[in-house]
Amino acid sequence: MKILFISRAYPPVTGGIENQNYELSMWLPKHAETKTLANRRGKKFLPFFLPYAALRALFLMRRYDVLLLGDGVLGIVGWCVKLFYPKKTAVAIVHGLDLTFQNAFYQRFWVRAFLPSLDGLIAVGNETIRQGVARGVPEHKFTFIPNGVDTEKYFAFHTRAELETVIGLPLKNKYILLTSGRLAKRKGVAWFIRSVMPKLAENVLYVVAGDGADRKNIEQAVRERNLSPRVKLLGRVSDETRDALFNTCDLFIQPNIRVKGDMEGFGISVIEAASCELPVIASRLEGLQDAIENGENGFLVETENAKQYISIITELLNDQPRLQAFKSRVRRYVIEHYAWENIIRLYISALEKIAGMGHN
């Protein structure tokens, strides 16, 4: 099987789709002949990349069996390829917002025409499938494959002294909660600061690493609750700092809330954290339900249920023997279920099945 893989979201831009597309470009060639076309110039180049990718795909697909698109926005490229190569296989990975994006033009053409014209859609979460079916995309088009993680990439020895340097505070007898990633409203960070942090013990600190559209709302929440001594907003951090946080904090918090027109396709940051023996407490919402297995790599809490968040956080922090025993279990679960060497086999199997090539 020869694969042409196209990614519009790719490093050096950082984000969940970018990381996933990068890993796919590294792992696919280990199992199939693969060529990658990637937009390495960021979102500003996207209007130019789409026509460029379409033209390149039309030229290259004579030599490839399968066109794999890194996300649903590239659906128009797959649609073009199917017009000229109806017998070739075109598949897109869909991440949630690919289907729920609230724009009438996008919904009419991408969701109702371009994506359904493809031979298959690989959904990173089951909620993504439900959202697609609700918008008229045939259910048989979908295959669920969770996101993967490089289980060695973030896992390393770091000390609590490093964490003190990052936060700028002495941490003796302190417990550190961490949220890392793009600060979108759906991530629920501002809600967590307003509703949960004031009711946790004074020795519990909350560190937020990342930046995004909800930053001002989060800063306002900190001021409203007078929590600046206990909530540290680090903004964007280096890879080294991120790894130090993953390997030294006590719990990872993913307190997502419902936001109309937006959703969490999977939640890659939670399995990145769990790969570092960092237990996750997350909202039982959307794609997070596919990333977290309750009691295995973390715990799921009803969204916007402050009482449940307070209860499980307090219970775990007050039972350190239980928490420490749980940490190695968390990493083992991630290795077994989300390591890329396992996930890539699911991709190859799915692409072969969609292409009707079997396992010859």
C-alpha positions in Angstrom: 0.0 0.0 0.0 1.4 3.4 -1.0 0.1 6.4 1.0 0.1 10.1 0.2 -0.4 11.9 3.5 -1.3 15.6 3.6 -1.2 17.7 6.7 -2.3 21.4 6.9 -1.5 21.5 10.7 2.1 20.6 11.4 5.0 21.7 13.5 6.6 24.2 14.2 3.0 25.3 15.1 2.1 23.5 18.3 -1.2 21.8 19.1 -3.0 18.5 19.3 -3.6 18.1 15.6 -0.1 19.3 14.8 1.4 16.7 17.1 -0.8 13.9 15.9 -0.1 14.7 12.2 3.7 14.9 12.9 3.7 11.4 14.6 1.7 10.0 11.7 4.2 11.3 9.3 6.9 9.5 11.3 5.2 6.2 11.9 3.4 5.6 8.6 6.6 5.0 6.7 7.5 2.2 9.1 4.6 0.2 7.7 3.9 1.5 4.2 5.5 3.5 1.5 4.5 7.1 2.4 5.0 10.6 1.1 4.1 13.5 3.3 3.0 17.0 2.1 2.8 19.3 5.1 2.1 23.0 5.7 5.1 24.0 7.8 4.3 27.7 7.6 1.4 28.0 10.0 -2.2 29.1 9.7 -1.5 32.2 7.7 -0.4 30.1 4.8 -3.5 27.9 4.8 -5.4 29.7 2.1 -2.4 29.1 -0.2 -1.7 25.6 1.0 -5.2 24.2 0.2 -5.0 24.9 -3.6 -1.3 23.9 -3.6 -2.1 20.6 -1.9 -5.0 19.9 -4.3 -2.8 20.4 -7.3 0.1 18.4 -5.9 -2.3 15.6 -4.9 -3.8 15.5 -8.4 -0.3 15.2 -9.9 1.0 12.6 -7.3 -2.0 10.3 -6.9 -1.1 8.4 -10.1 1.6 6.7 -7.9 -0.3 6.2 -4.7 -3.1 3.9 -3.6 -4.5 5.9 -0.6 -4.8 9.6 0.1 -4.8 10.3 3.8 -5.8 13.8 5.0 -4.7 15.0 8.4 -8.0 16.7 9.2 -11.4 17.5 7.8 -10.5 21.0 6.5 -8.6 19.1 3.8 -11.8 17.4 2.7 -12.0 19.6 -0.4 -8.6 18.1 -1.5 -10.0 14.6 -1.2 -13.1 15.6 -3.1 -11.0 17.0 -5.9 -8.9 13.8 -6.0 -12.0 11.6 -6.2 -13.3 13.6 -9.2 -10.2 12.7 -11.2 -9.3 9.4 -9.6 -12.6 7.7 -8.6 -10.9 4.3 -8.0 -8.3 5.7 -5.6 -9.0 5.7 -1.9 -9.4 9.0 -0.1 -9.7 9.1 3.7 -9.7 12.0 6.2 -9.0 12.1 9.9 -11.7 14.1 11.7 -11.2 15.7 15.1 -14.6 17.0 16.2 -14.5 20.7 15.3 -14.0 19.4 11.7 -17.7 18.6 11.8 -19.2 21.0 14.4 -17.6 24.3 13.1 -20.5 26.8 13.1 -20.2 28.4 9.7 -23.0 27.9 7.2 -20.7 27.8 4.2 -18.5 25.2 5.8 -21.4 23.1 6.9 -23.0 23.2 3.5 -19.9 22.3 1.5 -17.4 20.5 3.8 -19.8 18.6 6.1 -22.6 17.8 3.6 -20.5 17.4 0.4 -16.7 17.1 0.6 -16.3 14.8 3.6 -19.2 12.4 2.7 -17.6 12.1 -0.8 -14.6 10.4 0.7 -14.2 6.6 1.1 -13.7 6.7 4.8 -13.4 9.0 7.9 -11.1 8.1 10.8 -12.6 9.7 13.9 -10.4 10.4 16.9 -13.4 10.1 19.3 -16.8 8.5 19.4 -18.5 11.8 20.1 -17.0 13.0 16.7 -18.9 10.1 15.1 -22.1 11.0 16.8 -21.8 14.6 15.7 -21.1 13.6 12.1 -24.1 11.2 12.0 -26.3 14.0 13.4 -25.2 16.1 10.5 -26.1 13.5 7.9 -22.7 11.8 7.4 -23.4 8.1 7.0 -22.2 6.1 10.1 -20.6 3.4 8.0 -18.1 6.0 6.7 -16.5 6.3 10.2 -13.8 4.3 11.9 -12.8 5.1 15.5 -9.1 5.2 16.2 -7.9 7.2 19.3 -4.9 9.5 19.2 -1.6 8.0 20.0 1.3 9.2 22.1 5.1 8.7 22.0 5.3 7.2 25.5 9.0 8.1 25.9 8.9 11.6 24.5 7.8 13.4 27.7 8.8 10.8 30.4 12.0 11.8 32.1 13.5 12.3 35.5 12.9 15.8 36.9 13.1 17.1 40.4 10.8 19.1 42.6 13.5 21.8 42.8 13.1 22.3 39.0 9.4 22.7 39.6 10.1 25.4 42.3 12.2 27.2 39.7 9.5 27.1 37.1 6.8 28.3 39.5 9.0 30.7 41.4 7.7 29.5 44.8 8.9 27.2 47.6 6.8 24.0 47.4 7.4 22.3 50.7 4.1 20.7 51.8 2.4 22.0 48.7 0.4 20.0 46.1 0.4 21.1 42.5 -2.4 20.7 40.0 -1.6 21.2 36.3 -3.5 22.1 33.2 -1.5 22.3 29.9 -2.5 23.2 26.4 -4.4 25.8 24.3 -6.6 28.0 26.4 -10.0 27.7 24.7 -13.2 28.4 26.6 -14.2 24.7 26.4 -11.1 23.7 28.4 -12.9 25.1 31.5 -9.9 26.6 33.2 -11.7 29.8 34.2 -14.6 27.8 35.5 -12.3 25.6 37.6 -10.6 28.7 39.1 -13.9 30.3 40.0 -15.8 27.2 41.2 -13.2 24.7 42.5 -9.9 26.3 43.6 -11.5 28.5 46.4 -12.8 25.4 48.1 -9.5 23.4 47.9 -7.0 23.4 50.8 -4.7 26.4 50.9 -1.6 24.2 50.2 -3.1 23.3 46.7 -1.7 25.3 43.9 -2.9 25.4 40.3 -0.5 25.8 37.4 -1.7 26.6 33.9 0.7 26.2 31.0 -0.4 27.5 27.6 -2.0 30.4 25.9 -5.1 31.1 23.9 -8.3 33.0 23.3 -9.7 32.5 26.9 -6.6 33.9 28.6 -8.2 37.2 29.6 -11.2 35.4 31.1 -8.9 33.2 33.1 -7.0 36.2 34.4 -10.3 37.8 35.4 -11.3 34.7 37.3 -8.0 34.8 39.2 -8.6 38.4 40.2 -12.3 37.8 41.1 -11.3 35.0 43.6 -8.1 36.7 44.8 -6.2 33.6 43.9 -3.0 35.1 42.4 -0.9 33.5 45.2 -2.3 30.0 44.4 -2.9 30.1 40.6 0.2 30.5 38.3 -0.4 31.3 34.6 2.8 30.4 32.9 1.8 31.2 29.3 3.5 29.2 26.6 6.4 27.2 28.0 9.4 25.5 26.5 9.4 21.7 25.8 11.8 21.3 28.7 9.5 23.2 31.1 6.5 21.2 29.9 8.3 18.0 30.6 9.4 19.1 34.0 5.7 20.0 34.8 4.4 16.6 33.5 7.0 14.7 35.6 6.7 16.6 38.9 3.2 17.8 39.4 0.7 15.8 41.5 -2.5 15.7 39.3 -3.4 16.8 35.8 -6.8 18.6 35.5 -8.8 18.8 32.3 -12.1 20.5 33.5 -13.8 20.9 30.2 -17.2 22.5 29.9 -19.8 22.5 27.2 -19.5 25.3 24.6 -21.9 25.4 21.7 -20.2 24.9 18.4 -17.0 23.7 20.0 -15.9 20.3 21.3 -13.0 18.2 22.4 -12.3 15.7 19.8 -10.0 13.6 22.0 -7.8 15.5 24.4 -4.2 14.6 23.5 -2.7 16.5 26.5 -4.3 14.1 29.0 -2.6 11.0 27.6 0.7 12.9 27.2 0.4 13.8 30.9 -0.6 10.2 31.9 2.4 8.8 29.9 4.5 10.6 32.6 2.7 8.8 35.5 0.6 11.9 36.1 -3.0 10.9 36.9 -5.7 12.8 35.2 -9.0 14.2 36.5 -11.2 15.2 33.6 -14.7 16.1 32.7 -16.9 13.2 31.5 -17.4 15.0 28.2 -17.0 14.5 24.5 -13.6 13.0 23.4 -12.2 12.9 26.9 -14.3 9.9 27.5 -12.3 8.0 24.9 -8.9 9.3 26.3 -9.6 8.5 30.0 -10.6 5.1 31.3 -12.1 5.7 34.7 -9.8 4.2 37.4 -7.1 3.2 34.9 -5.3 6.3 33.7 -7.4 8.8 35.6 -10.9 9.7 36.8 -13.9 11.2 35.0 -16.0 13.7 36.7 -19.4 15.2 35.6 -18.7 18.4 33.8 -19.2 21.6 35.9 -19.7 19.5 39.0 -17.5 21.4 41.4 -18.4 19.2 44.4 -17.2 16.1 42.5 -14.0 17.8 41.5 -13.3 18.9 45.0 -14.0 15.5 46.4 -11.8 13.4 44.1 -8.9 15.9 44.2 -9.0 16.1 48.0 -9.4 12.3 48.4 -6.3 11.6 46.2 -4.1 14.3 47.6 -4.9 13.2 51.2 -4.1 9.5 50.4 -0.5 9.7 49.1 0.2 5.9 49.3 -2.9 5.4 47.0 -1.8 8.2 44.7 1.8 7.0 44.4 0.6 3.4 43.6 -1.8 4.7 41.0 0.9 6.6 39.1 2.8 3.6 37.6 -0.6 2.0 36.7 -1.5 5.2 34.8 1.6 5.0 32.6 1.2 1.2 32.0 -2.3 1.8 30.7 -1.2 4.5 28.3 1.6 2.3 26.9 -0.9 -0.6 26.4 -3.7 1.5 24.8 -2.2 4.6 23.2 1.4 4.0 22.3 2.0 4.9 18.6 3.4 1.5 17.8 0.0 0.1 18.6 -2.1 3.0 17.2 -0.3 2.9 13.8 -1.3 -0.7 13.3 -4.9 0.3 13.7 -4.4 3.0 11.0 -2.8 0.6 8.5 -5.5 -2.0 9.1 -8.3 0.6 8.7 -6.8 2.0 5.5 -6.3 -1.5 4.1 -9.9 -2.3 4.9 -11.3 0.9 3.4 -9.2 0.4 0.3 -10.4 -3.2 0.1 -6.8 -4.4 0.1 -7.1 -6.9 3.0 -3.9 -8.0 4.7 -2.0 -9.5 1.8 
